[in-house]
Every structure is written in structure tokens, then in C-alpha cells.
Amino acid sequence: MGWSEAELSLTLISDRPMARLNRQTFQRRGPTNVIAFPFHPTPTPEGPPPLLGEVVISLETCARQAQETGWPVEELFDFFLIHGILHLLDYDHDTPEHEARMDEKTLELLRLLHPGIKDI
């Protein structure tokens, strides 16, 4: 990406504001687990670390999906955070090939945080 350090904004919200954000951003009804807003910064050699963008996670959806899937909530939260960060780094799941690439990278990074984790 052109830099060795970067920053991001992380916002944790409940389902109601997430549903509103999901509707405003994607015209979809209801809450979702994570939404990422990439800023696409230009690297500057002498400037501060660039702000990659914002990751927004619904803690209510995370807790509900953890209960539904049987995953520990901490691991699922980390999964959503990694997923959002990858969106900031231009990963996407708009095609089957892109989705496979993103899923592979998400699980690779998740296993660094949680060795022995089962696949989602």
C-alpha cells in the first residue's frame, strides 16, 4: 500500500444505528454485523500515518450471531474486525474469486489471533 504504519477508526454501535447506517449506505433493511468505509489515503513520506478508513461493528449483531453459531463472541468480533480492515485494504467479496481470497485472508489472520480456531 505504500506505508508501514496506518490508522483506522473503529466504531462500536447497537443494532438500531447499524440498521440506519445499512439502509443509508446500501439501501438494505435491518442491521448487519460490520460495515467498512475506506478513505483511500495517499501515502506521504514525512506525514503522519494515514487514516485507512472506518470500521463499524454492531455489538448486538455480533453477540446474537455468536449465540446462533456457537462461536465465542470474542472470536467472532475479531472475525468482523479483520473483515472490515480487509475492506479498508481493498479486499472485497463482489465475485466468487474475490470472496474466496477475502475469506482465506480473514481466516489466516484470525488464526494468528486464535490458534486452533475452527472455520466459520
N, CA, C and O atoms as CSV, one atom per row, in Angstrom:
chain,resi,resn,atom,element,x,y,z
A,1,MET,N,N,0.811,-1.194,0.000
A,1,MET,CA,C,0.000,0.000,0.000
A,1,MET,C,C,0.853,1.255,0.000
A,1,MET,O,O,0.347,2.345,-0.268
A,2,GLY,N,N,2.131,1.123,0.294
A,2,GLY,CA,C,2.978,2.298,0.236
A,2,GLY,C,C,3.351,2.875,1.582
A,2,GLY,O,O,3.999,3.920,1.624
A,3,TRP,N,N,2.974,2.246,2.694
A,3,TRP,CA,C,3.350,2.740,4.006
A,3,TRP,C,C,3.525,1.558,4.961
A,3,TRP,O,O,3.007,0.466,4.727
A,4,SER,N,N,4.267,1.804,6.042
A,4,SER,CA,C,4.499,0.738,7.020
A,4,SER,C,C,3.607,0.877,8.249
A,4,SER,O,O,3.487,-0.069,9.028
A,5,GLU,N,N,2.986,2.025,8.437
A,5,GLU,CA,C,2.060,2.256,9.542
A,5,GLU,C,C,0.804,2.915,8.997
A,5,GLU,O,O,0.845,3.647,8.008
A,6,ALA,N,N,-0.294,2.647,9.649
A,6,ALA,CA,C,-1.558,3.277,9.272
A,6,ALA,C,C,-2.478,3.262,10.484
A,6,ALA,O,O,-2.245,2.535,11.450
A,7,GLU,N,N,-3.517,4.069,10.418
A,7,GLU,CA,C,-4.511,4.137,11.480
A,7,GLU,C,C,-5.875,3.843,10.891
A,7,GLU,O,O,-6.080,3.923,9.680
A,8,LEU,N,N,-6.811,3.498,11.779
A,8,LEU,CA,C,-8.196,3.334,11.371
A,8,LEU,C,C,-9.084,3.791,12.506
A,8,LEU,O,O,-8.652,3.886,13.655
A,9,SER,N,N,-10.309,4.068,12.174
A,9,SER,CA,C,-11.309,4.425,13.176
A,9,SER,C,C,-12.200,3.206,13.377
A,9,SER,O,O,-12.646,2.591,12.408
A,10,LEU,N,N,-12.459,2.859,14.633
A,10,LEU,CA,C,-13.341,1.739,14.964
A,10,LEU,C,C,-14.516,2.289,15.763
A,10,LEU,O,O,-14.331,2.926,16.800
A,11,THR,N,N,-15.718,2.037,15.271
A,11,THR,CA,C,-16.931,2.477,15.947
A,11,THR,C,C,-17.768,1.255,16.293
A,11,THR,O,O,-18.054,0.424,15.431
A,12,LEU,N,N,-18.159,1.152,17.562
A,12,LEU,CA,C,-18.989,0.049,18.043
A,12,LEU,C,C,-20.364,0.611,18.360
A,12,LEU,O,O,-20.496,1.548,19.148
A,13,ILE,N,N,-21.394,0.029,17.736
A,13,ILE,CA,C,-22.749,0.556,17.895
A,13,ILE,C,C,-23.731,-0.586,18.148
A,13,ILE,O,O,-23.366,-1.761,18.107
A,14,SER,N,N,-24.982,-0.215,18.409
A,14,SER,CA,C,-26.051,-1.192,18.598
A,14,SER,C,C,-26.778,-1.406,17.266
A,14,SER,O,O,-26.445,-0.789,16.255
A,15,ASP,N,N,-27.769,-2.284,17.289
A,15,ASP,CA,C,-28.464,-2.643,16.050
A,15,ASP,C,C,-29.244,-1.493,15.419
A,15,ASP,O,O,-29.272,-1.370,14.194
A,16,ARG,N,N,-29.876,-0.654,16.229
A,16,ARG,CA,C,-30.709,0.413,15.656
A,16,ARG,C,C,-29.887,1.373,14.784
A,16,ARG,O,O,-30.265,1.605,13.636
A,17,PRO,N,N,-28.775,1.941,15.283
A,17,PRO,CA,C,-27.991,2.801,14.394
A,17,PRO,C,C,-27.335,2.025,13.253
A,17,PRO,O,O,-27.113,2.582,12.178
A,18,MET,N,N,-27.023,0.746,13.471
A,18,MET,CA,C,-26.440,-0.046,12.380
A,18,MET,C,C,-27.467,-0.263,11.272
A,18,MET,O,O,-27.122,-0.206,10.092
A,19,ALA,N,N,-28.716,-0.508,11.638
A,19,ALA,CA,C,-29.767,-0.668,10.629
A,19,ALA,C,C,-29.929,0.616,9.823
A,19,ALA,O,O,-30.095,0.578,8.604
A,20,ARG,N,N,-29.880,1.747,10.511
A,20,ARG,CA,C,-29.987,3.042,9.827
A,20,ARG,C,C,-28.808,3.239,8.870
A,20,ARG,O,O,-28.987,3.667,7.730
A,21,LEU,N,N,-27.607,2.921,9.346
A,21,LEU,CA,C,-26.404,3.055,8.522
A,21,LEU,C,C,-26.454,2.105,7.326
A,21,LEU,O,O,-26.068,2.481,6.219
A,22,ASN,N,N,-26.920,0.896,7.537
A,22,ASN,CA,C,-27.032,-0.092,6.468
A,22,ASN,C,C,-28.026,0.377,5.403
A,22,ASN,O,O,-27.798,0.198,4.207
A,23,ARG,N,N,-29.128,0.978,5.850
A,23,ARG,CA,C,-30.126,1.498,4.909
A,23,ARG,C,C,-29.568,2.685,4.125
A,23,ARG,O,O,-29.743,2.765,2.909
A,24,GLN,N,N,-28.892,3.612,4.822
A,24,GLN,CA,C,-28.345,4.802,4.160
A,24,GLN,C,C,-27.217,4.448,3.189
A,24,GLN,O,O,-27.084,5.068,2.134
A,25,THR,N,N,-26.417,3.461,3.545
A,25,THR,CA,C,-25.237,3.133,2.753
A,25,THR,C,C,-25.537,2.164,1.617
A,25,THR,O,O,-25.086,2.359,0.488
A,26,PHE,N,N,-26.301,1.116,1.922
A,26,PHE,CA,C,-26.510,0.036,0.949
A,26,PHE,C,C,-27.975,-0.168,0.566
A,26,PHE,O,O,-28.287,-1.071,-0.210
A,27,GLN,N,N,-28.870,0.654,1.096
A,27,GLN,CA,C,-30.302,0.526,0.852
A,27,GLN,C,C,-30.804,-0.869,1.249
A,27,GLN,O,O,-31.679,-1.431,0.591
A,28,ARG,N,N,-30.238,-1.421,2.335
A,28,ARG,CA,C,-30.656,-2.725,2.856
A,28,ARG,C,C,-31.350,-2.520,4.197
A,28,ARG,O,O,-30.961,-1.664,4.992
A,29,ARG,N,N,-32.383,-3.320,4.430
A,29,ARG,CA,C,-33.141,-3.226,5.685
A,29,ARG,C,C,-32.466,-4.040,6.772
A,29,ARG,O,O,-31.892,-5.096,6.506
A,30,GLY,N,N,-32.539,-3.548,7.986
A,30,GLY,CA,C,-32.055,-4.269,9.150
A,30,GLY,C,C,-30.576,-4.060,9.406
A,30,GLY,O,O,-29.853,-3.519,8.570
A,31,PRO,N,N,-30.138,-4.499,10.583
A,31,PRO,CA,C,-28.725,-4.345,10.934
A,31,PRO,C,C,-27.862,-5.379,10.222
A,31,PRO,O,O,-28.354,-6.411,9.765
A,32,THR,N,N,-26.603,-5.094,10.137
A,32,THR,CA,C,-25.610,-6.048,9.647
A,32,THR,C,C,-24.501,-6.099,10.689
A,32,THR,O,O,-24.511,-5.319,11.641
A,33,ASN,N,N,-23.555,-7.000,10.521
A,33,ASN,CA,C,-22.516,-7.145,11.544
A,33,ASN,C,C,-21.409,-6.105,11.429
A,33,ASN,O,O,-20.957,-5.573,12.443
A,34,VAL,N,N,-20.967,-5.808,10.211
A,34,VAL,CA,C,-19.844,-4.878,10.033
A,34,VAL,C,C,-20.009,-4.113,8.722
A,34,VAL,O,O,-20.437,-4.669,7.711
A,35,ILE,N,N,-19.664,-2.841,8.759
A,35,ILE,CA,C,-19.599,-2.004,7.558
A,35,ILE,C,C,-18.263,-1.271,7.606
A,35,ILE,O,O,-17.852,-0.770,8.653
A,36,ALA,N,N,-17.596,-1.216,6.462
A,36,ALA,CA,C,-16.305,-0.521,6.377
A,36,ALA,C,C,-16.403,0.612,5.362
A,36,ALA,O,O,-17.043,0.490,4.318
A,37,PHE,N,N,-15.752,1.707,5.700
A,37,PHE,CA,C,-15.712,2.884,4.833
A,37,PHE,C,C,-14.256,3.216,4.531
A,37,PHE,O,O,-13.616,3.919,5.313
A,38,PRO,N,N,-13.715,2.724,3.408
A,38,PRO,CA,C,-12.323,3.032,3.063
A,38,PRO,C,C,-12.170,4.497,2.663
A,38,PRO,O,O,-13.030,5.057,1.983
A,39,PHE,N,N,-11.065,5.111,3.091
A,39,PHE,CA,C,-10.782,6.500,2.739
A,39,PHE,C,C,-9.793,6.614,1.584
A,39,PHE,O,O,-9.669,7.689,0.999
A,40,HIS,N,N,-9.088,5.540,1.239
A,40,HIS,CA,C,-8.106,5.520,0.147
A,40,HIS,C,C,-7.093,6.661,0.255
A,40,HIS,O,O,-6.997,7.497,-0.644
A,41,PRO,N,N,-6.335,6.694,1.359
A,41,PRO,CA,C,-5.359,7.783,1.531
A,41,PRO,C,C,-4.174,7.650,0.584
A,41,PRO,O,O,-3.844,6.558,0.122
A,42,THR,N,N,-3.546,8.780,0.308
A,42,THR,CA,C,-2.321,8.811,-0.481
A,42,THR,C,C,-1.141,8.845,0.480
A,42,THR,O,O,-1.086,9.704,1.360
A,43,PRO,N,N,-0.183,7.907,0.321
A,43,PRO,CA,C,0.959,7.909,1.241
A,43,PRO,C,C,1.805,9.164,1.091
A,43,PRO,O,O,2.064,9.620,-0.022
A,44,THR,N,N,2.232,9.715,2.218
A,44,THR,CA,C,3.160,10.844,2.226
A,44,THR,C,C,4.351,10.457,3.088
A,44,THR,O,O,4.172,10.066,4.241
A,45,PRO,N,N,5.570,10.558,2.551
A,45,PRO,CA,C,6.743,10.043,3.258
A,45,PRO,C,C,6.995,10.679,4.620
A,45,PRO,O,O,7.409,9.980,5.544
A,46,GLU,N,N,6.764,11.951,4.772
A,46,GLU,CA,C,7.085,12.631,6.025
A,46,GLU,C,C,5.865,12.917,6.891
A,46,GLU,O,O,5.998,13.448,7.994
A,47,GLY,N,N,4.692,12.574,6.407
A,47,GLY,CA,C,3.477,12.893,7.149
A,47,GLY,C,C,3.146,11.855,8.202
A,47,GLY,O,O,3.853,10.859,8.354
A,48,PRO,N,N,2.069,12.096,8.926
A,48,PRO,CA,C,1.626,11.134,9.939
A,48,PRO,C,C,1.093,9.873,9.254
A,48,PRO,O,O,0.843,9.883,8.049
A,49,PRO,N,N,0.920,8.788,10.017
A,49,PRO,CA,C,0.346,7.584,9.415
A,49,PRO,C,C,-1.024,7.899,8.813
A,49,PRO,O,O,-1.806,8.630,9.421
A,50,PRO,N,N,-1.324,7.369,7.649
A,50,PRO,CA,C,-2.600,7.671,7.009
A,50,PRO,C,C,-3.765,6.994,7.735
A,50,PRO,O,O,-3.603,5.941,8.352
A,51,LEU,N,N,-4.927,7.613,7.649
A,51,LEU,CA,C,-6.154,7.035,8.175
A,51,LEU,C,C,-6.784,6.213,7.056
A,51,LEU,O,O,-7.266,6.766,6.068
A,52,LEU,N,N,-6.779,4.882,7.216
A,52,LEU,CA,C,-7.279,3.986,6.171
A,52,LEU,C,C,-8.783,4.090,5.978
A,52,LEU,O,O,-9.285,3.926,4.866
A,53,GLY,N,N,-9.496,4.360,7.058
A,53,GLY,CA,C,-10.942,4.434,6.968
A,53,GLY,C,C,-11.575,4.098,8.293
A,53,GLY,O,O,-10.925,4.127,9.338
A,54,GLU,N,N,-12.857,3.776,8.237
A,54,GLU,CA,C,-13.615,3.483,9.450
A,54,GLU,C,C,-14.255,2.107,9.340
A,54,GLU,O,O,-14.793,1.736,8.296
A,55,VAL,N,N,-14.188,1.360,10.433
A,55,VAL,CA,C,-14.871,0.075,10.559
A,55,VAL,C,C,-15.945,0.253,11.631
A,55,VAL,O,O,-15.660,0.712,12.737
A,56,VAL,N,N,-17.175,-0.113,11.293
A,56,VAL,CA,C,-18.304,0.000,12.214
A,56,VAL,C,C,-18.838,-1.407,12.476
A,56,VAL,O,O,-19.171,-2.133,11.540
A,57,ILE,N,N,-18.918,-1.789,13.752
A,57,ILE,CA,C,-19.390,-3.121,14.130
A,57,ILE,C,C,-20.588,-2.983,15.061
A,57,ILE,O,O,-20.567,-2.191,16.004
A,58,SER,N,N,-21.631,-3.761,14.788
A,58,SER,CA,C,-22.773,-3.821,15.698
A,58,SER,C,C,-22.492,-4.883,16.756
A,58,SER,O,O,-22.394,-6.071,16.448
A,59,LEU,N,N,-22.364,-4.442,18.000
A,59,LEU,CA,C,-22.109,-5.382,19.089
A,59,LEU,C,C,-23.315,-6.290,19.340
A,59,LEU,O,O,-23.149,-7.451,19.714
A,60,GLU,N,N,-24.516,-5.769,19.136
A,60,GLU,CA,C,-25.712,-6.606,19.314
A,60,GLU,C,C,-25.758,-7.727,18.285
A,60,GLU,O,O,-26.034,-8.877,18.624
A,61,THR,N,N,-25.487,-7.392,17.030
A,61,THR,CA,C,-25.485,-8.414,15.989
A,61,THR,C,C,-24.369,-9.415,16.233
A,61,THR,O,O,-24.556,-10.617,16.043
A,62,CYS,N,N,-23.222,-8.933,16.650
A,62,CYS,CA,C,-22.097,-9.820,16.949
A,62,CYS,C,C,-22.484,-10.813,18.050
A,62,CYS,O,O,-22.242,-12.012,17.912
A,63,ALA,N,N,-23.075,-10.329,19.126
A,63,ALA,CA,C,-23.474,-11.205,20.233
A,63,ALA,C,C,-24.543,-12.203,19.789
A,63,ALA,O,O,-24.483,-13.380,20.142
A,64,ARG,N,N,-25.512,-11.731,19.019
A,64,ARG,CA,C,-26.582,-12.607,18.538
A,64,ARG,C,C,-26.025,-13.692,17.617
A,64,ARG,O,O,-26.378,-14.864,17.750
A,65,GLN,N,N,-25.149,-13.301,16.677
A,65,GLN,CA,C,-24.593,-14.285,15.753
A,65,GLN,C,C,-23.660,-15.257,16.465
A,65,GLN,O,O,-23.563,-16.419,16.069
A,66,ALA,N,N,-22.977,-14.805,17.499
A,66,ALA,CA,C,-22.132,-15.715,18.282
A,66,ALA,C,C,-23.003,-16.775,18.947
A,66,ALA,O,O,-22.660,-17.957,18.952
A,67,GLN,N,N,-24.121,-16.350,19.504
A,67,GLN,CA,C,-25.030,-17.300,20.142
A,67,GLN,C,C,-25.608,-18.269,19.111
A,67,GLN,O,O,-25.719,-19.466,19.378
A,68,GLU,N,N,-25.976,-17.757,17.937
A,68,GLU,CA,C,-26.563,-18.600,16.890
A,68,GLU,C,C,-25.568,-19.620,16.344
A,68,GLU,O,O,-25.945,-20.747,16.023
A,69,THR,N,N,-24.301,-19.229,16.238
A,69,THR,CA,C,-23.293,-20.103,15.634
A,69,THR,C,C,-22.523,-20.937,16.647
A,69,THR,O,O,-21.863,-21.909,16.282
A,70,GLY,N,N,-22.607,-20.557,17.924
A,70,GLY,CA,C,-21.836,-21.257,18.940
A,70,GLY,C,C,-20.388,-20.810,19.027
A,70,GLY,O,O,-19.591,-21.412,19.747
A,71,TRP,N,N,-20.045,-19.761,18.303
A,71,TRP,CA,C,-18.687,-19.217,18.357
A,71,TRP,C,C,-18.538,-18.340,19.591
A,71,TRP,O,O,-19.496,-17.675,19.985
A,72,PRO,N,N,-17.362,-18.322,20.212
A,72,PRO,CA,C,-17.125,-17.346,21.283
A,72,PRO,C,C,-17.251,-15.926,20.713
A,72,PRO,O,O,-16.746,-15.638,19.628
A,73,VAL,N,N,-17.921,-15.055,21.448
A,73,VAL,CA,C,-18.182,-13.703,20.952
A,73,VAL,C,C,-16.880,-12.962,20.641
A,73,VAL,O,O,-16.837,-12.172,19.698
A,74,GLU,N,N,-15.820,-13.204,21.417
A,74,GLU,CA,C,-14.539,-12.522,21.177
A,74,GLU,C,C,-13.953,-12.919,19.824
A,74,GLU,O,O,-13.418,-12.075,19.104
A,75,GLU,N,N,-14.052,-14.192,19.482
A,75,GLU,CA,C,-13.522,-14.656,18.198
A,75,GLU,C,C,-14.342,-14.106,17.040
A,75,GLU,O,O,-13.785,-13.704,16.017
A,76,LEU,N,N,-15.655,-14.087,17.196
A,76,LEU,CA,C,-16.499,-13.559,16.128
A,76,LEU,C,C,-16.280,-12.060,15.961
A,76,LEU,O,O,-16.251,-11.560,14.836
A,77,PHE,N,N,-16.126,-11.338,17.072
A,77,PHE,CA,C,-15.815,-9.910,16.985
A,77,PHE,C,C,-14.514,-9.706,16.208
A,77,PHE,O,O,-14.451,-8.853,15.322
A,78,ASP,N,N,-13.481,-10.480,16.532
A,78,ASP,CA,C,-12.207,-10.359,15.813
A,78,ASP,C,C,-12.380,-10.684,14.334
A,78,ASP,O,O,-11.759,-10.049,13.482
A,79,PHE,N,N,-13.221,-11.669,14.022
A,79,PHE,CA,C,-13.511,-12.002,12.626
A,79,PHE,C,C,-14.101,-10.788,11.908
A,79,PHE,O,O,-13.662,-10.439,10.812
A,80,PHE,N,N,-15.093,-10.145,12.524
A,80,PHE,CA,C,-15.718,-8.971,11.904
A,80,PHE,C,C,-14.722,-7.821,11.770
A,80,PHE,O,O,-14.711,-7.124,10.756
A,81,LEU,N,N,-13.893,-7.625,12.781
A,81,LEU,CA,C,-12.895,-6.559,12.719
A,81,LEU,C,C,-11.909,-6.807,11.583
A,81,LEU,O,O,-11.615,-5.897,10.808
A,82,ILE,N,N,-11.402,-8.017,11.480
A,82,ILE,CA,C,-10.477,-8.358,10.390
A,82,ILE,C,C,-11.163,-8.177,9.046
A,82,ILE,O,O,-10.577,-7.620,8.117
A,83,HIS,N,N,-12.393,-8.642,8.939
A,83,HIS,CA,C,-13.153,-8.497,7.695
A,83,HIS,C,C,-13.259,-7.020,7.300
A,83,HIS,O,O,-13.043,-6.662,6.142
A,84,GLY,N,N,-13.590,-6.176,8.267
A,84,GLY,CA,C,-13.694,-4.743,7.992
A,84,GLY,C,C,-12.366,-4.131,7.591
A,84,GLY,O,O,-12.308,-3.321,6.666
A,85,ILE,N,N,-11.295,-4.513,8.280
A,85,ILE,CA,C,-9.965,-3.984,7.944
A,85,ILE,C,C,-9.568,-4.401,6.539
A,85,ILE,O,O,-8.992,-3.607,5.796
A,86,LEU,N,N,-9.868,-5.635,6.168
A,86,LEU,CA,C,-9.542,-6.076,4.808
A,86,LEU,C,C,-10.288,-5.256,3.763
A,86,LEU,O,O,-9.744,-4.977,2.695
A,87,HIS,N,N,-11.523,-4.867,4.056
A,87,HIS,CA,C,-12.231,-3.967,3.134
A,87,HIS,C,C,-11.478,-2.645,2.993
A,87,HIS,O,O,-11.412,-2.087,1.897
A,88,LEU,N,N,-10.910,-2.140,4.088
A,88,LEU,CA,C,-10.138,-0.898,4.015
A,88,LEU,C,C,-8.893,-1.067,3.156
A,88,LEU,O,O,-8.372,-0.097,2.605
A,89,LEU,N,N,-8.418,-2.309,3.045
A,89,LEU,CA,C,-7.225,-2.613,2.245
A,89,LEU,C,C,-7.597,-3.109,0.851
A,89,LEU,O,O,-6.793,-3.760,0.183
A,90,ASP,N,N,-8.813,-2.801,0.416
A,90,ASP,CA,C,-9.318,-3.093,-0.926
A,90,ASP,C,C,-9.642,-4.556,-1.192
A,90,ASP,O,O,-9.736,-4.957,-2.351
A,91,TYR,N,N,-9.812,-5.354,-0.158
A,91,TYR,CA,C,-10.371,-6.692,-0.360
A,91,TYR,C,C,-11.878,-6.531,-0.503
A,91,TYR,O,O,-12.471,-5.613,0.064
A,92,ASP,N,N,-12.489,-7.430,-1.263
A,92,ASP,CA,C,-13.935,-7.372,-1.434
A,92,ASP,C,C,-14.464,-8.777,-1.665
A,92,ASP,O,O,-13.690,-9.718,-1.839
A,93,HIS,N,N,-15.776,-8.916,-1.667
A,93,HIS,CA,C,-16.411,-10.206,-1.929
A,93,HIS,C,C,-17.502,-10.034,-2.976
A,93,HIS,O,O,-18.588,-10.603,-2.866
A,94,ASP,N,N,-17.189,-9.229,-4.003
A,94,ASP,CA,C,-18.146,-8.937,-5.060
A,94,ASP,C,C,-18.188,-10.008,-6.145
A,94,ASP,O,O,-19.110,-10.013,-6.960
A,95,THR,N,N,-17.218,-10.909,-6.177
A,95,THR,CA,C,-17.212,-12.048,-7.096
A,95,THR,C,C,-16.828,-13.288,-6.287
A,95,THR,O,O,-16.249,-13.155,-5.209
A,96,PRO,N,N,-17.134,-14.480,-6.778
A,96,PRO,CA,C,-16.729,-15.688,-6.050
A,96,PRO,C,C,-15.216,-15.767,-5.824
A,96,PRO,O,O,-14.772,-16.227,-4.772
A,97,GLU,N,N,-14.431,-15.326,-6.791
A,97,GLU,CA,C,-12.971,-15.350,-6.646
A,97,GLU,C,C,-12.510,-14.376,-5.567
A,97,GLU,O,O,-11.665,-14.716,-4.739
A,98,HIS,N,N,-13.060,-13.173,-5.577
A,98,HIS,CA,C,-12.710,-12.179,-4.559
A,98,HIS,C,C,-13.156,-12.645,-3.173
A,98,HIS,O,O,-12.447,-12.457,-2.184
A,99,GLU,N,N,-14.334,-13.251,-3.118
A,99,GLU,CA,C,-14.842,-13.738,-1.833
A,99,GLU,C,C,-13.936,-14.832,-1.271
A,99,GLU,O,O,-13.644,-14.841,-0.075
A,100,ALA,N,N,-13.492,-15.751,-2.122
A,100,ALA,CA,C,-12.592,-16.823,-1.674
A,100,ALA,C,C,-11.277,-16.239,-1.169
A,100,ALA,O,O,-10.751,-16.677,-0.146
A,101,ARG,N,N,-10.747,-15.251,-1.890
A,101,ARG,CA,C,-9.494,-14.600,-1.483
A,101,ARG,C,C,-9.661,-13.898,-0.134
A,101,ARG,O,O,-8.798,-13.998,0.739
A,102,MET,N,N,-10.774,-13.193,0.024
A,102,MET,CA,C,-11.016,-12.468,1.271
A,102,MET,C,C,-11.238,-13.435,2.435
A,102,MET,O,O,-10.713,-13.220,3.527
A,103,ASP,N,N,-12.006,-14.492,2.208
A,103,ASP,CA,C,-12.243,-15.486,3.261
A,103,ASP,C,C,-10.941,-16.141,3.697
A,103,ASP,O,O,-10.709,-16.339,4.889
A,104,GLU,N,N,-10.096,-16.476,2.733
A,104,GLU,CA,C,-8.811,-17.106,3.039
A,104,GLU,C,C,-7.938,-16.183,3.892
A,104,GLU,O,O,-7.353,-16.624,4.882
A,105,LYS,N,N,-7.849,-14.913,3.515
A,105,LYS,CA,C,-7.033,-13.955,4.265
A,105,LYS,C,C,-7.637,-13.699,5.650
A,105,LYS,O,O,-6.902,-13.582,6.631
A,106,THR,N,N,-8.955,-13.613,5.735
A,106,THR,CA,C,-9.609,-13.400,7.025
A,106,THR,C,C,-9.275,-14.538,7.985
A,106,THR,O,O,-8.901,-14.295,9.133
A,107,LEU,N,N,-9.410,-15.772,7.519
A,107,LEU,CA,C,-9.122,-16.920,8.384
A,107,LEU,C,C,-7.641,-17.013,8.722
A,107,LEU,O,O,-7.280,-17.389,9.837
A,108,GLU,N,N,-6.782,-16.674,7.768
A,108,GLU,CA,C,-5.334,-16.669,8.036
A,108,GLU,C,C,-5.009,-15.718,9.192
A,108,GLU,O,O,-4.276,-16.082,10.111
A,109,LEU,N,N,-5.549,-14.518,9.143
A,109,LEU,CA,C,-5.282,-13.532,10.191
A,109,LEU,C,C,-5.974,-13.900,11.501
A,109,LEU,O,O,-5.422,-13.682,12.579
A,110,LEU,N,N,-7.171,-14.454,11.408
A,110,LEU,CA,C,-7.887,-14.862,12.612
A,110,LEU,C,C,-7.128,-15.964,13.344
A,110,LEU,O,O,-7.096,-15.986,14.575
A,111,ARG,N,N,-6.522,-16.871,12.598
A,111,ARG,CA,C,-5.747,-17.957,13.220
A,111,ARG,C,C,-4.489,-17.439,13.912
A,111,ARG,O,O,-3.985,-18.084,14.831
A,112,LEU,N,N,-3.981,-16.297,13.491
A,112,LEU,CA,C,-2.850,-15.694,14.203
A,112,LEU,C,C,-3.279,-15.226,15.596
A,112,LEU,O,O,-2.511,-15.319,16.554
A,113,LEU,N,N,-4.500,-14.729,15.697
A,113,LEU,CA,C,-5.029,-14.262,16.985
A,113,LEU,C,C,-5.571,-15.406,17.840
A,113,LEU,O,O,-5.481,-15.373,19.067
A,114,HIS,N,N,-6.129,-16.407,17.184
A,114,HIS,CA,C,-6.788,-17.518,17.879
A,114,HIS,C,C,-6.319,-18.843,17.277
A,114,HIS,O,O,-7.055,-19.452,16.501
A,115,PRO,N,N,-5.115,-19.300,17.614
A,115,PRO,CA,C,-4.636,-20.582,17.073
A,115,PRO,C,C,-5.618,-21.710,17.419
A,115,PRO,O,O,-6.162,-21.767,18.521
A,116,GLY,N,N,-5.823,-22.584,16.465
A,116,GLY,CA,C,-6.723,-23.714,16.688
A,116,GLY,C,C,-8.184,-23.406,16.461
A,116,GLY,O,O,-9.042,-24.253,16.709
A,117,ILE,N,N,-8.482,-22.205,15.994
A,117,ILE,CA,C,-9.870,-21.827,15.757
A,117,ILE,C,C,-10.452,-22.677,14.631
A,117,ILE,O,O,-9.752,-23.036,13.684
A,118,LYS,N,N,-11.738,-22.991,14.745
A,118,LYS,CA,C,-12.431,-23.735,13.696
A,118,LYS,C,C,-12.892,-22.746,12.631
A,118,LYS,O,O,-13.069,-21.558,12.902
A,119,ASP,N,N,-13.083,-23.253,11.423
A,119,ASP,CA,C,-13.582,-22.396,10.349
A,119,ASP,C,C,-15.013,-21.962,10.637
A,119,ASP,O,O,-15.792,-22.683,11.261
A,120,ILE,N,N,-15.329,-20.776,10.169
A,120,ILE,CA,C,-16.707,-20.280,10.285
A,120,ILE,C,C,-17.525,-20.915,9.183
A,120,ILE,O,O,-18.722,-20.652,9.073
